[in-house]
Amino acid sequence: MKTLLTVPLLALAGAAQAHITLDQPEAPAGSSYRAVFKVGHGCEGGAATKAIVVTLPGGLRGARPMPKPGWTLTTLRRPLKTPLESHGQPVTDELAEVRWTADSEASYLPDAWYDEFILRATLPSAPGELTFAVRQVCTQGEWFWAELPTADNPKPRAPAVRLRVTPTRAEAHAH
């Protein structure tokens, strides 16, 4: 009898933990960072994923998404509050959103399969936390991974993807 009760409880625990995560959830401030968004399941009822939309936090510099065969890549940009200079050229905007959309039903990500969606960027120079909102659009329904923990809800059902930006090694060892 114990075995029969344990298996369903473990299955529920796994479902509660399933969400979109980063392969490396922390990285040093100011470093070049490869954000690997891991998608481990589809939507309710086993629906396949047909689009992933990542909203980038402000402060990332030079963000560039990686194309995926079988998926169309589109981006949106937003103006910077304070323009920057990069390689002697003014930079007045930054990447705000990346969308990977399956080109056909053959490219959908089935619920039982795993995949990764990748972009590269330079992290802000100050330590802290960055959050990415990720919309997972499925053949039926969608998940919007954007909730942050609160005192009333310390473990949200659809948590935002979080990156801890750590001090650089020199800062971490400063006395």
C-alpha positions in Angstrom: 0.0 0.0 0.0 2.8 2.4 0.7 4.3 2.0 -2.8 0.9 2.9 -4.4 0.7 6.1 -2.4 4.3 7.1 -2.9 4.3 7.0 -6.7 1.3 9.4 -7.1 2.8 11.8 -4.5 6.2 11.8 -6.4 4.4 12.4 -9.7 2.7 15.4 -8.1 5.9 16.8 -6.6 7.6 16.5 -10.1 4.7 18.4 -11.7 4.8 21.1 -9.1 8.6 21.7 -9.8 8.2 21.6 -13.6 8.8 25.1 -15.1 11.2 26.9 -17.5 14.6 27.4 -16.0 18.1 28.6 -16.9 20.9 26.1 -17.3 23.2 28.4 -15.3 21.0 30.4 -12.8 23.9 32.7 -11.7 26.8 34.5 -13.4 29.3 37.3 -12.5 28.3 40.9 -13.1 29.6 42.4 -16.4 30.3 38.9 -17.9 29.2 37.6 -21.2 26.3 35.2 -20.4 24.8 32.4 -22.4 21.2 32.2 -21.3 19.9 28.7 -22.0 16.1 28.5 -21.3 15.3 24.8 -20.6 11.7 23.8 -21.6 10.9 20.5 -20.0 7.2 20.1 -20.8 4.2 21.4 -22.8 1.0 22.9 -21.4 -2.0 21.4 -19.6 -3.4 18.2 -21.0 -0.1 17.3 -22.8 -0.4 20.1 -25.4 2.8 20.6 -27.5 4.7 23.9 -27.4 4.6 25.9 -30.6 6.2 29.2 -29.5 8.5 30.5 -26.8 8.5 34.3 -26.1 11.1 35.7 -23.7 10.8 39.2 -22.4 14.3 40.4 -21.4 15.0 42.6 -18.4 16.6 46.0 -18.9 20.3 46.2 -18.5 21.4 43.4 -20.7 23.8 44.6 -23.4 24.3 43.3 -26.9 21.7 40.5 -26.5 21.6 38.2 -29.5 19.3 35.2 -29.8 20.4 31.9 -31.3 18.3 30.6 -34.3 16.7 27.1 -34.1 16.2 25.0 -37.2 12.5 24.6 -37.8 11.6 27.7 -35.8 11.2 31.3 -37.0 13.0 33.9 -34.8 11.6 37.4 -34.4 12.7 40.2 -32.0 11.4 43.5 -30.6 13.6 46.3 -29.4 13.0 49.1 -26.9 14.7 52.5 -26.6 17.4 52.9 -23.9 16.8 55.6 -21.3 20.4 56.6 -21.6 22.2 55.9 -24.9 25.5 54.1 -24.8 28.5 53.8 -27.0 29.8 50.5 -28.3 32.9 50.2 -30.5 32.7 54.0 -31.2 29.0 53.8 -32.3 26.0 55.1 -30.4 23.6 52.5 -29.1 20.1 53.9 -28.6 18.0 50.7 -28.1 18.2 47.2 -26.7 16.6 43.9 -27.3 13.3 43.6 -25.4 11.7 40.4 -26.6 12.7 37.3 -28.5 10.1 35.0 -30.1 10.8 31.5 -31.4 7.8 30.2 -33.4 7.6 26.6 -34.8 7.5 26.7 -38.6 5.1 23.8 -38.8 3.4 21.1 -36.7 6.4 18.9 -37.4 8.6 21.4 -35.4 6.3 21.6 -32.4 7.9 20.5 -29.1 5.9 17.6 -27.8 4.9 17.6 -24.1 7.1 14.5 -23.5 10.2 16.1 -25.0 12.8 18.6 -23.8 14.5 21.5 -25.7 16.5 24.6 -25.1 16.2 28.2 -26.4 19.3 30.3 -26.2 20.5 33.9 -26.3 23.8 35.6 -25.4 24.2 39.0 -23.7 26.6 41.0 -21.5 25.2 41.2 -17.9 24.9 44.5 -16.0 28.0 45.6 -14.1 26.2 45.6 -10.7 25.2 42.4 -8.8 21.5 41.7 -8.3 18.7 39.7 -9.7 17.3 39.7 -13.2 14.0 38.2 -14.1 12.8 37.0 -17.5 9.1 36.6 -18.3 8.6 33.6 -20.6 5.4 32.9 -22.5 5.1 29.3 -23.6 2.4 29.1 -26.3 1.0 25.6 -26.9 -1.4 24.0 -29.3 -4.0 24.3 -26.6 -3.5 26.9 -23.9 -0.3 28.5 -22.7 1.9 29.2 -19.6 3.1 32.6 -18.7 6.1 32.1 -16.5 6.3 35.5 -14.9 5.2 35.2 -11.2 7.6 36.4 -8.5 7.5 34.9 -4.9 5.7 37.0 -2.3 5.1 36.7 1.4 1.6 35.3 0.6 2.8 33.1 -2.3 6.4 32.0 -1.7 6.2 29.3 -4.4 4.3 30.6 -7.4 2.7 28.2 -9.8 4.2 29.8 -12.8 7.5 31.4 -11.6 9.5 33.9 -13.6 12.9 32.8 -14.8 15.4 34.3 -12.4 19.2 35.0 -12.9 21.3 35.9 -9.9 24.1 38.3 -11.0 26.9 37.8 -8.6 29.8 40.2 -7.8 32.9 39.7 -10.0 35.6 37.7 -8.4 37.7 40.8 -7.5 34.6 42.3 -5.8 33.8 39.1 -4.0 37.3 39.0 -2.4 37.7 42.7 -1.7 38.3 43.5 2.0 
